[in-house]
Amino acid sequence: MSDCCSAPGLLPFEQALANMLAQVSPVTETLTLSIEQALNYVLAQEITSPLNVPPHDNSAMDGYAFAINSLAANKTLRLVGRSMAGAPFQGICQPGECIRIMTGAKMPTCCDSVEMQENVSADGEIITFLVDKIFGSHVRQAGEDIKLGQQVLQSGHKLTAVDIGVLASLGVAEVKVYRKLKVALIATGDELKRPGQALQVGDIYESNSFVLAAMLQKLDVDVIDFGIIEDDFQAIKSAFISADKQADAVISTGGVSVGEADYTKTVLDELGEIGFWKIAMKPGKPFAFGKLANSIFFGLPGNPVSALVTFHQLALPALTKMQNAQPLKRTHLRVKCSSDLRKSPGRMDFQRGILSVNSQGENVVSSTGAQGSGILSSLAKANCYIILPSAQGKVQAGEMVQVQLFDQFL
């Protein structure tokens, strides 16, 4: 039995995504920031190392530095100096000699190995080595971490906390980055109320903008929240005109179903070139995408799960391209399904699942339960999508399925 939405005219999910990505352009404006300010910005330059890291051979232990050949005939060496972090030994270590050395200190000239202090006995300046050593023991080589001229970070890389540390270790104080995207959020509907307001008969609490704003914060864009706009043509038109002037992208929820009588569609037809698509995906068949005068528009379904899934699977990759960032990398696994899944052919299904390890040590996935597009708790319980292809029918427990692990946005 085919899905009720498998009628001709549904746009395959992959084609919808490709169409959007082909129509959005990355930002080009850049700014130069100190590395303290650059966290989560997208690099607009390639970073190559101006030095070796570490810049010189150094000790990995507190102990004694020496030349391995000095121990060939004798297990005792004479202590002739000290090498401290920031205060290296200035002379040359001659055969038969050793240098007291601290962790991170520069290796003295002519020394090639280090013994930790626990494996020697000291009698004044006479140091006896109690354990046989091999060449290069406990020595960190210059450039062992990063070599001079090595590419460290690519343009388009979004800077993480670790990246900031790496830049500091290279002596890089400033970086060129792309400016942040500005994204406007609009919710429409007389029945919608914000948390904290009293509900009247027929009202519901608006949750989509809160979920989307939180995900956009993780994307690290500037969010312009227009709140809830009443079902009034002029109010909706004014909100969209203002959002288009301020933002690179405008996102609305609700009012994009084909055949739905809604002011939002009328306004969008007047203000831009918007395609109202029926996508072969579940949840989230109704979706709108196109261009306003100054911005890109994403129209998401009103149901909470549909809004979140379409934003995560369609809008986020497009916004990432607009950031000039490298494409999102999502982890897919093929695992055993431990529960029966309901599915009719016709649409790609993003069911919500819980990936775990069973008593045999196998990765298995189970459904979170009811998969209705209004059941937001199905996502709260999940840690992955179970992605079932359009042609797939029902799944029986024990069959193999593809899962996509939730990423940092969920």
C-alpha positions in Angstrom: 0.0 0.0 0.0 1.5 3.3 -1.0 1.8 6.4 1.2 -1.0 8.9 0.8 1.6 11.5 -0.1 3.4 9.4 -2.7 1.4 11.0 -5.5 3.4 12.4 -8.5 4.8 15.9 -7.9 6.6 15.3 -4.6 10.2 16.6 -4.8 12.8 14.0 -3.7 14.6 15.1 -0.5 18.0 15.0 -2.2 16.9 17.1 -5.1 15.3 19.7 -2.7 18.6 20.0 -0.8 20.6 20.2 -4.0 18.3 22.9 -5.4 18.7 25.0 -2.3 22.5 24.7 -2.1 22.7 25.7 -5.8 20.8 28.9 -5.1 22.4 30.3 -2.0 25.7 32.3 -2.0 28.3 32.6 0.8 28.9 35.9 2.5 32.0 37.6 1.3 32.6 40.4 3.9 35.5 39.7 6.2 36.9 41.2 9.4 40.1 40.8 11.3 39.7 39.7 14.9 42.0 38.8 17.8 42.0 35.1 18.5 40.3 35.9 21.8 37.3 37.1 19.8 37.4 34.6 17.0 35.7 31.5 18.6 33.1 30.0 16.3 33.8 32.4 13.4 34.6 31.0 10.0 38.2 31.4 8.8 38.6 33.5 5.7 42.3 32.5 5.3 44.5 29.5 5.3 46.7 29.1 8.4 50.2 27.8 7.8 52.6 27.4 10.6 55.3 30.1 10.9 57.4 27.8 13.1 58.0 24.4 14.4 55.9 23.3 17.4 57.6 22.6 19.7 60.3 25.0 18.4 63.2 22.9 19.7 63.9 19.4 21.0 62.8 19.3 24.7 62.4 16.9 27.6 59.2 15.0 28.2 60.3 14.2 31.8 62.1 15.7 34.9 65.4 13.9 34.9 68.8 13.9 33.2 69.8 14.6 29.6 72.8 12.8 28.1 74.2 11.3 24.9 73.3 7.6 24.6 76.9 6.8 23.5 78.2 8.1 26.9 76.5 5.1 28.6 78.0 2.5 26.2 80.9 1.6 28.5 79.9 3.1 31.8 76.6 3.5 33.8 77.8 6.7 35.6 78.0 10.2 34.2 79.1 13.5 35.8 76.5 16.2 36.3 77.8 19.5 34.8 74.7 21.8 34.6 71.0 22.3 34.6 68.4 23.0 31.8 65.2 24.6 33.0 62.1 25.6 31.0 62.8 29.1 29.9 66.4 28.9 31.1 68.3 26.4 28.9 71.8 25.0 29.5 74.2 27.3 27.5 77.2 25.0 27.2 78.0 21.8 25.4 77.5 18.4 27.1 80.7 16.5 26.6 81.0 12.7 26.5 80.7 11.3 30.0 78.6 14.2 31.2 74.9 14.7 31.8 72.6 17.7 32.5 69.8 18.0 35.0 66.7 18.8 33.0 63.1 19.7 33.7 60.0 18.8 31.6 59.6 21.1 28.6 63.2 22.4 28.9 65.4 22.7 25.8 67.6 19.7 25.1 71.3 20.7 25.6 73.7 20.6 22.7 75.0 17.0 22.1 72.3 15.4 24.3 69.9 13.0 22.5 68.2 11.1 25.4 66.6 11.7 28.8 66.3 9.4 31.8 63.6 10.1 34.4 64.9 11.0 37.9 63.3 7.9 39.4 65.7 5.6 37.5 69.0 7.1 38.7 70.9 7.4 41.9 72.8 10.6 42.7 75.9 10.9 44.7 76.9 14.5 44.5 77.8 15.1 40.9 78.1 11.4 40.1 74.8 10.1 38.5 74.3 6.4 38.2 71.8 5.1 35.6 70.0 2.1 36.9 68.0 1.1 33.8 69.2 0.4 30.3 68.2 3.2 27.9 67.5 3.5 24.2 68.3 6.4 21.9 65.8 9.3 22.0 64.1 8.2 25.2 61.7 10.9 26.7 62.6 13.5 24.1 60.0 15.5 22.2 61.4 16.4 18.8 61.2 19.9 17.2 58.1 20.1 15.0 56.7 16.9 16.5 53.3 18.5 16.8 53.3 21.0 13.9 56.1 21.6 11.3 57.2 24.9 9.9 55.1 25.6 6.8 52.5 22.9 7.5 48.9 23.8 6.7 47.1 23.9 10.1 43.6 25.2 9.3 41.8 25.6 6.0 39.7 28.6 4.9 36.1 27.8 5.7 37.0 26.1 9.0 34.8 27.2 12.0 37.2 27.9 14.9 36.8 25.8 18.0 38.2 26.3 21.5 41.1 23.9 20.6 41.8 25.8 17.4 42.2 29.0 19.5 44.8 27.2 21.5 46.6 26.0 18.4 46.7 29.5 17.0 48.2 30.8 20.2 50.8 28.0 20.1 51.8 29.3 16.7 52.1 32.9 17.9 49.2 33.9 15.7 47.5 36.9 17.4 44.9 37.8 14.8 42.9 36.0 12.0 40.7 37.1 9.1 37.2 35.7 9.3 33.9 36.0 7.6 31.3 38.2 9.3 28.4 36.4 11.1 25.2 35.7 9.3 22.1 37.5 10.4 19.0 35.3 10.6 15.4 36.5 11.3 12.8 34.3 12.9 9.1 34.9 12.4 6.1 33.0 13.9 2.6 33.8 12.8 -0.7 32.8 14.3 -3.4 34.2 16.5 -3.5 30.9 18.5 0.1 31.1 19.5 1.2 32.3 22.9 4.6 32.7 24.4 5.6 30.7 27.6 4.4 32.7 30.6 1.2 33.9 29.0 -2.2 32.4 29.9 -3.8 30.1 27.4 -7.3 30.8 26.2 -9.5 28.2 24.6 -7.9 27.1 21.3 -4.5 28.6 22.2 -1.2 26.7 22.2 2.3 27.7 23.3 4.7 28.6 20.5 7.8 26.5 20.7 9.3 26.5 17.2 11.1 29.8 17.5 12.7 28.7 20.8 14.0 25.5 19.3 15.2 27.2 16.2 16.8 30.1 18.0 18.7 27.7 20.2 20.0 25.8 17.2 20.9 29.0 15.4 22.9 30.0 18.5 24.9 26.8 18.1 25.4 27.7 14.5 26.7 31.0 15.8 24.7 33.5 13.8 23.1 36.7 15.0 19.4 35.9 15.6 16.8 38.6 15.1 13.6 37.2 16.7 10.4 39.0 15.5 8.3 36.9 18.0 4.7 36.1 17.2 3.0 38.1 14.5 -0.8 38.2 14.5 -2.8 36.9 11.6 -3.1 40.3 9.9 -2.0 40.9 6.3 -0.4 44.3 7.0 1.3 43.1 10.2 2.8 40.1 8.5 3.9 42.2 5.5 5.6 44.7 7.7 7.4 42.0 9.6 8.7 40.4 6.5 9.8 43.7 4.9 11.7 44.6 8.1 13.2 41.1 8.4 14.3 41.2 4.8 16.1 44.6 5.3 18.0 43.4 8.4 18.8 39.7 7.8 20.7 37.5 5.3 18.1 34.8 5.8 14.5 34.9 7.0 12.9 31.8 8.6 9.2 31.5 9.3 7.1 28.6 10.6 3.7 27.6 9.5 1.6 28.8 6.6 3.4 26.9 3.8 1.0 24.0 3.2 -0.3 23.8 -0.3 -3.9 24.9 -0.5 -3.8 26.6 3.0 -5.5 30.0 3.3 -2.8 32.0 4.9 -1.7 35.6 4.8 1.9 34.5 4.9 1.8 32.9 1.4 0.1 36.0 0.0 2.8 38.3 1.5 5.6 36.1 0.2 4.1 36.0 -3.3 4.1 39.8 -3.3 7.5 40.3 -1.8 9.7 37.7 -3.4 10.2 34.7 -5.6 9.3 31.8 -3.4 8.7 28.2 -4.3 6.1 26.3 -2.2 7.4 22.7 -2.4 5.9 19.4 -1.5 9.0 17.3 -0.5 9.0 13.5 -0.3 10.1 13.5 3.3 8.4 12.7 6.6 8.0 14.6 8.8 8.0 17.8 6.8 6.3 17.6 3.4 5.3 21.3 3.1 8.4 23.5 2.7 9.0 26.9 1.1 12.2 28.3 -0.2 13.3 31.2 -2.3 14.5 34.8 -2.4 13.1 38.0 -1.0 14.5 41.4 -2.1 17.7 41.2 0.1 17.6 37.8 1.8 17.0 34.0 1.4 13.7 32.7 2.8 13.0 29.3 4.4 9.4 28.5 5.2 9.1 25.6 7.6 6.0 23.6 8.5 4.1 24.6 11.6 4.2 21.2 13.4 7.1 21.2 15.9 8.8 18.0 14.8 8.3 18.9 11.1 9.8 22.3 11.7 12.8 21.0 13.5 13.6 18.2 11.1 13.2 20.3 8.0 15.4 23.0 9.6 18.0 20.5 10.6 18.1 18.5 7.4 17.5 21.3 4.8 17.9 24.8 6.1 21.1 24.2 8.2 23.2 22.9 5.3 22.1 25.9 3.3 22.9 28.3 6.1 26.3 26.7 6.6 27.1 27.3 2.9 26.0 30.9 3.4 28.4 31.2 6.3 31.2 30.2 3.9 31.9 27.3 6.2 32.9 23.8 5.2 29.9 21.5 4.7 28.4 19.8 7.7 29.7 16.3 8.4 27.1 13.9 9.8 27.8 10.4 11.1 25.9 7.6 9.5 25.9 4.0 10.7 24.2 0.8 9.6 22.9 -1.0 12.6 20.3 -3.6 13.6 16.9 -2.4 14.4 15.5 -3.9 17.6 11.9 -2.9 17.1 9.3 -3.0 14.3 8.9 0.2 12.4 5.8 1.4 10.6 6.6 2.8 7.1 4.8 3.0 3.7 6.7 3.6 0.5 6.6 7.1 -0.9 8.6 9.4 1.3 12.1 9.4 2.9 11.3 8.9 6.6 13.4 10.5 9.4 12.1 8.5 12.4 13.4 9.2 15.8 15.6 6.5 17.4 17.6 5.5 20.4 21.0 4.0 19.5 22.5 1.8 22.2 24.7 -1.3 22.7 23.0 -4.6 23.5 24.2 -7.3 25.8 26.1 -8.9 22.9 28.0 -5.7 22.3 26.2 -4.9 19.1 25.0 -1.4 18.1 21.2 -1.5 18.0 18.5 1.1 17.4 15.0 1.2 18.7 12.1 3.6 18.0 11.3 6.3 20.5 7.6 5.4 20.1 4.9 7.4 18.5 6.3 9.4 15.5 3.6 12.0 15.0 4.8 15.4 13.6 3.4 17.2 16.7 5.2 14.9 19.3 8.3 16.9 20.1 9.2 14.6 22.9 10.0 12.0 20.3 13.1 14.1 19.5 13.8 14.8 23.1 14.1 11.1 23.8 16.2 10.3 20.7 19.9 10.4 20.0 19.6 9.6 16.2 17.4 9.5 13.2 16.5 6.2 11.6 16.6 7.2 8.0 14.3 5.0 5.8 14.5 5.5 2.0 11.5 6.5 0.0 10.9 3.1 -1.4 11.3 1.4 1.9 8.2 -0.3 3.5 7.8 -1.4 7.0 10.8 -2.7 9.0 10.8 -5.8 11.1 12.9 -6.2 14.3 16.3 -7.6 13.4 16.6 -5.9 10.0 19.5 -3.6 9.3 18.8 0.2 9.0 20.7 3.4 8.5 21.0 5.8 11.4 22.3 9.4 11.5 23.7 10.4 14.8 22.4 13.6 16.3 25.1 16.3 16.0 25.9 19.4 18.0 22.7 21.2 17.0 20.3 18.8 18.7 
